[in-house]
Every structure is written in structure tokens, then in C-alpha cells.
Amino acid sequence: MAAQKEYQLLCLENPLLDIQAVGDQALLDKYGLKANDAILAEEKHKPLYEDLLNNYDAKLIAGGAAQNTARGAQYILPPNSVVYLGGAGDDKYSAILHDAVKAAGLRVEYRVDPKEQTGRCGVIITGHNRSLCTDLGAANHYDLDHLKKPEIWSLVENAEIFYIGGFHFTVCPPAIMEIAKHAAANNKPLVLSLSAPFIPQFFKDPVDASAPYWDYVIGNETEAAAYAEAHDLPSKEPKDVCRYLADLPKENSKRKRVAIVTQGTEPTLVAVQGEEGVKEFPVHAIAAEEINDTNGAGDAFAGGFVAGLVQGKPIETAIDMGQWLARLSIKELGPSYPFPKQQYQPS
């Protein structure tokens, strides 16, 4: 039997080191944070990261949405299946990040910035809430020069599937377009995550420029509604937006676009370009007492889904793999997956 081709999946976005700990209201008050919120760090928040590391028994997780997805896909796939690109610093946080991804079996090729710190996200858990405070740092400085280095571009040429996290539209749209055009020209699937409501709202032009190259587009119901609002669609209903996304004009006509809208515990919606209707895939129930942390569940879904694509699974199986991995992640602290590894079992 032929050996498995290495690094079939290439992912691009913004690597962050998640510094996650259980805190209390006093800790939130100390830094002016809210219990269930996500913000970008200001100067007053900068001491938070060392505080969590030194005083709160913080768990260090290789974070950033698409890096979570890349780890999830590698969790399912054979060793040396996934490579991830993004920007990091040359500091202790980068060293920790490298150790964390190495433990997950993920290969990373970071653009190392000697002047900027590695991006960090402080995560304070209070009950079932989590407060996120992000300092993008070096992740905000990824550039096209890094992607076009011969040793990096060779990884692009070698890959057979691409996953782009939407947060990268805030950093380097030209890198997204280079990968997108390569994918279309070589009939390789490109998967795009909308990532957050503000991406289609405030980065509409680069999102729209990449849209003809999407073979798969994934978003949740709030991201779908934000897309609908930004594009003045007549309906913000998830099914209607899913249908609209599937039928957008497409560069590579050899593949029908598939649009996916997740809805938490409600059914996952799937529309295929040119095909009538929207399919629904019920989410398998999980007992409330088994839920540890929903942070990163969407990233886990994407990881399981793209792993299914890499394995050549039908769309129904890939969706089930995404839901399976999301359930595993929800039972863990942060966007993590259980060890020893569990093997995917169809529902």
C-alpha cells in the first residue's frame, strides 16, 4: 500500500497562545473585564498574561481559531498531515506555542517577527462564562513575502486542501488570494471560515474578492446574519443565507460550492451550489453535566469537517466528523481535544 502523502492540509490564519485559567469576579474587576466578552487588549491589560501564568495555574493552549482547527484535523488524521502558517514573535511565548503545537503533532511555519511579541489571548473562566482579551502582536504582521518564500510556497504546492480562517482578512488579504488562486488553478478544494460577525461587516471588500474561490464556506448563524446585513440580503434567516452563499459566482466550475451554517445545538445547515433545498443535520445531544467549556467548539467542528474532506469522505460523513470532534472539545477546558486520542466513530 502506498505511503500516506504528508501535509495534505495547509491552514492559514493568526496564531495565538491562549493563557487560560479559572478566575473570579475580583480578577475581572482588576482588569476591567466582563464575564462573557471578547475584546482586544489595551495598555491596562498587558500585565494580565503574566498574572495568569504566575498566579492562576494557567493552562497554555495553542490558540487562534484556525490553529485550533488545524490541531483538530491533525487529531483525526495520520501523523504529518497538517501544516499551519501565521505570524509569531521570537520570545518565550513563541517557544511555548511551538511546544504546544508539537505535542498536538501539528507542523507550523511561522513568520518570525523580531520586533513584535507573539500574539496572546488571556482567557478567564468564571463558571460557564469566559472572558477573552487578545493582543494580536506578531500575528498582525504576517506578509506575502513569507508565503512566497520557496520553502513555504513548496508546502502550498504540495498541499491538496486549504483552510483559511476569516480573521486573516484583517491581516494579509493578498496571502489569502494567492492561495485561493492556486487552489482554483489546480482544482484543489479551498475551505473558508467567516470566523466572526465583524469580518463580513467591516472587511466586506476582501471577503467578497475571495468569494469566487470558495469551494466550502463555513459560518455560524450570527456570522451568516452579519453577512446578510452587509450585503443587503432580503432575509437574514440562516437557511436563506446558506442558500445564497452556495450559489455565489464561482471561479472553479469543476466543483460545486458547499455552504455550511452551524447553529449551536440546532441542526447544521448545508446547501450545495445549483441544487435545490437546504439539508439539515441534527446535532447529537450532550448532557449538560458533560459540558466543560464551549470555547473553540466551532473551530473543532471545522477541524473534524476538513479532516473528513482530506480523507475523501462524503459530505454527510464530514459533517458528522465535525460534530463528533466539537462534542469532544466541549468536554475539555478550552479549545482542546482529549488524550489518549479517541477514534472517530460514525453516529
C-alpha positions in Angstrom: 0.0 0.0 0.0 1.3 3.5 -0.9 2.5 5.7 1.9 0.2 8.5 3.0 1.2 11.8 1.4 2.4 14.2 4.0 0.9 17.7 4.7 -2.1 17.4 2.5 -3.9 20.1 4.5 -2.5 23.6 4.8 -4.1 26.2 7.1 -3.5 30.0 7.3 -4.5 32.5 10.0 -3.3 34.2 13.2 -1.6 32.0 15.8 -2.1 33.0 19.4 -1.0 31.5 22.7 -4.2 31.0 24.8 -3.4 31.6 28.5 -6.5 30.2 30.2 -7.3 30.0 33.8 -10.2 29.8 36.3 -10.6 33.2 37.9 -13.2 35.2 39.9 -15.0 38.5 39.8 -12.1 40.2 41.6 -9.7 39.2 38.8 -12.2 40.5 36.1 -12.6 43.8 38.1 -8.8 44.2 38.4 -8.5 44.4 34.6 -11.9 45.9 33.8 -13.2 42.8 32.0 -16.7 41.4 31.6 -17.6 37.7 32.4 -18.7 36.8 28.9 -17.0 39.0 26.4 -14.2 39.2 23.9 -12.0 42.3 23.4 -8.7 43.5 22.1 -6.1 44.3 24.8 -5.4 47.9 25.8 -2.3 49.0 27.7 -4.0 48.4 31.0 -4.5 44.7 30.1 -0.8 44.0 29.3 0.0 42.7 32.8 -2.8 40.1 32.6 -0.9 37.5 30.8 2.0 37.2 33.4 -0.6 37.4 36.2 -2.4 34.4 34.8 0.8 32.5 34.3 2.3 33.3 37.7 -0.8 33.3 40.0 -3.6 31.3 38.5 -2.3 27.9 37.4 -3.0 28.8 33.8 -3.3 26.2 31.0 -1.3 27.1 27.9 -3.1 26.2 24.6 -2.0 26.7 21.0 -4.8 29.1 20.1 -6.1 31.2 17.3 -9.2 29.9 15.5 -7.6 28.3 12.5 -4.8 26.9 14.6 -7.4 25.2 16.8 -9.0 23.8 13.6 -5.6 22.6 12.3 -4.9 20.9 15.6 -8.4 19.3 15.4 -7.8 18.0 11.9 -4.4 16.6 12.9 -6.1 14.9 15.9 -8.0 12.8 13.5 -5.6 12.4 10.6 -2.4 10.4 10.4 0.9 12.0 11.6 2.3 14.8 9.5 -0.9 15.6 7.7 -1.4 19.3 8.6 0.8 22.4 8.3 -0.1 25.8 9.6 1.1 29.3 8.6 0.9 32.5 10.5 3.0 35.2 12.3 4.7 34.8 15.7 7.4 36.6 17.7 10.8 35.5 18.8 10.1 35.2 22.5 9.2 32.8 25.3 5.5 32.8 24.2 6.6 31.6 20.8 8.7 28.9 22.4 5.7 27.8 24.5 3.5 27.9 21.4 5.9 25.7 19.5 5.9 23.2 22.4 2.1 23.1 22.5 1.7 22.5 18.7 4.5 19.9 18.8 2.6 18.0 21.4 -0.5 18.1 19.2 1.5 16.8 16.2 1.0 20.0 14.2 3.7 21.4 11.9 3.9 25.2 12.0 5.9 27.5 9.8 5.6 30.9 11.4 6.8 34.2 10.1 9.1 35.2 12.9 9.0 38.9 13.8 12.0 40.0 15.8 10.2 43.2 17.0 6.7 42.1 17.9 5.6 39.8 20.7 3.8 36.5 19.9 0.0 37.1 20.0 -1.7 36.1 23.2 -5.2 35.6 24.4 -6.0 35.8 28.1 -8.9 33.6 28.9 -10.6 33.9 32.3 -13.1 31.2 33.2 -15.8 32.2 35.7 -18.5 29.5 36.0 -19.7 28.8 32.5 -18.5 32.1 31.2 -15.2 33.0 29.6 -13.7 36.4 29.1 -11.2 36.8 26.2 -8.6 39.5 26.0 -6.5 39.3 22.9 -3.2 41.0 22.0 -2.6 40.1 18.3 1.1 41.1 18.4 3.2 39.5 15.7 0.2 37.7 14.2 -0.9 41.1 12.8 2.3 41.4 10.8 2.1 38.3 8.5 3.0 39.2 4.9 3.1 37.9 1.4 6.9 37.7 1.4 6.7 34.9 3.9 4.2 32.9 1.9 6.2 33.3 -1.3 9.5 32.0 0.2 10.4 28.9 -1.9 10.4 26.6 1.1 6.9 27.9 2.2 5.4 28.1 -1.3 6.5 24.5 -1.9 4.2 23.5 1.0 1.3 25.3 -0.8 2.1 23.4 -4.0 2.3 20.1 -2.1 -1.0 20.6 -0.2 -4.2 19.2 -1.6 -6.7 21.1 0.6 -6.6 24.6 2.1 -8.3 26.1 5.1 -8.4 29.8 5.6 -9.6 31.4 8.8 -11.5 34.6 8.2 -9.6 36.5 10.9 -6.7 36.7 8.4 -8.7 39.2 6.3 -7.7 41.7 8.9 -4.0 40.9 8.4 -3.0 39.9 4.9 -5.7 39.5 2.2 -3.0 39.2 -0.6 -1.8 35.9 1.0 -5.4 34.6 1.0 -5.8 35.5 -2.6 -2.5 33.8 -3.6 -3.6 30.6 -2.0 -7.1 30.9 -3.4 -5.9 31.4 -7.0 -3.5 28.5 -6.7 -6.3 26.3 -5.4 -8.7 27.2 -8.3 -6.0 26.8 -10.9 -5.1 23.3 -9.7 -8.6 22.1 -8.8 -7.8 21.9 -5.1 -10.6 22.5 -2.5 -10.5 25.8 -0.6 -12.4 26.0 2.7 -13.1 29.4 4.1 -14.4 30.2 7.6 -16.3 33.5 8.1 -14.9 33.4 11.7 -16.8 36.3 13.3 -19.6 38.7 12.5 -17.3 41.7 12.2 -15.4 40.0 9.3 -18.1 40.2 6.6 -19.3 43.5 8.1 -16.0 45.5 8.3 -13.8 43.6 5.8 -16.5 43.1 3.2 -14.3 44.0 0.2 -11.5 41.5 0.7 -14.1 38.8 1.7 -16.1 39.4 -1.5 -12.9 39.4 -3.6 -12.1 35.9 -2.3 -15.7 34.5 -2.6 -15.4 33.2 -6.2 -12.7 30.9 -5.0 -14.5 29.3 -2.1 -15.3 25.6 -2.5 -16.6 25.4 1.0 -17.7 28.2 3.2 -18.5 27.8 6.9 -20.2 30.2 9.3 -22.4 30.1 12.3 -25.9 31.7 12.5 -24.6 35.1 13.7 -21.9 35.3 11.1 -24.5 34.4 8.4 -26.8 37.2 9.7 -23.9 39.7 9.6 -23.1 38.6 6.0 -26.7 39.1 5.1 -26.8 42.6 6.6 -23.5 43.7 5.0 -24.8 42.5 1.6 -28.4 43.9 2.0 -29.9 40.4 1.5 -33.7 40.3 1.8 -33.5 37.7 4.6 -31.2 37.0 7.5 -32.6 33.6 8.1 -29.8 31.0 8.3 -31.3 28.8 5.6 -31.7 31.7 3.2 -28.1 32.9 3.7 -26.8 29.4 3.4 -28.6 29.0 0.0 -27.3 32.5 -1.1 -23.6 31.6 -0.2 -23.8 28.3 -2.1 -25.0 30.0 -5.3 -22.5 32.9 -5.5 -20.5 33.1 -8.7 -17.6 30.6 -8.7 -14.2 30.6 -10.4 -13.6 26.8 -10.4 -16.6 25.4 -12.2 -15.3 21.8 -11.7 -16.5 21.8 -8.1 -19.9 22.8 -6.7 -19.6 25.1 -3.8 -20.9 23.8 -0.4 -22.1 26.3 2.2 -22.4 25.3 5.8 -24.1 27.2 8.6 -23.8 25.8 12.1 -26.4 26.8 14.8 -25.1 25.6 18.1 -27.4 22.9 19.3 -29.8 23.4 16.4 -29.3 21.4 13.1 -26.3 22.2 10.9 -27.4 23.5 7.5 -25.8 22.5 4.2 -26.6 23.9 0.7 -24.9 22.8 -2.5 -24.5 25.1 -5.5 -27.2 24.7 -8.0 -29.1 22.1 -6.0 -32.5 22.8 -4.5 -33.2 23.0 -0.9 -31.0 23.1 2.3 -30.2 19.9 4.1 -30.4 19.7 7.9 -28.1 17.6 10.0 -29.3 17.4 13.7 -26.6 17.9 16.3 -26.2 15.0 18.7 -27.2 15.8 22.2 -24.6 16.1 25.0 -25.6 16.0 28.7 -25.3 19.4 30.4 -23.0 17.9 33.1 -20.6 16.9 30.4 -20.1 20.4 29.1 -16.9 21.9 30.4 -16.2 24.8 28.0 -17.7 25.7 24.6 -14.8 28.0 23.7 -13.5 26.7 20.4 -16.4 24.3 19.6 -16.8 25.9 16.1 -13.1 25.6 15.4 -13.3 21.9 16.4 -16.3 21.4 14.1 -14.3 22.8 11.2 -11.3 20.6 12.1 -13.4 17.4 12.0 -15.0 18.5 8.8 -11.8 19.3 6.9 -10.3 16.0 8.2 -13.2 14.3 6.5 -12.5 16.1 3.3 -8.8 15.1 3.4 -9.9 11.5 3.8 -12.3 11.8 0.8 -15.4 11.2 2.9 -18.9 12.2 1.6 -20.2 15.5 2.9 -22.6 13.7 5.3 -19.7 11.9 7.0 -17.5 15.0 7.1 -20.4 16.9 8.8 -20.7 14.1 11.3 -17.0 14.1 11.9 -17.2 17.8 12.7 -20.0 17.4 15.1 -18.1 14.5 16.8 -15.0 16.5 17.3 -16.9 19.5 18.6 -18.5 17.3 21.2 -15.1 16.1 22.4 -13.8 19.6 22.6 -16.8 20.9 24.6 -15.9 18.3 27.3 -12.4 19.8 27.6 -11.1 23.0 29.1 -10.5 25.5 26.2 -10.2 24.5 22.5 -8.6 21.2 23.3 -9.0 17.5 22.5 -8.8 14.5 24.9 -5.7 12.3 25.2 -5.2 9.5 24.7 -6.7 10.1 21.2 -10.1 8.8 20.5 -11.0 7.3 17.2 -13.9 8.7 15.2 -17.0 6.5 15.3 -19.9 7.3 13.0 -23.0 8.4 14.9 
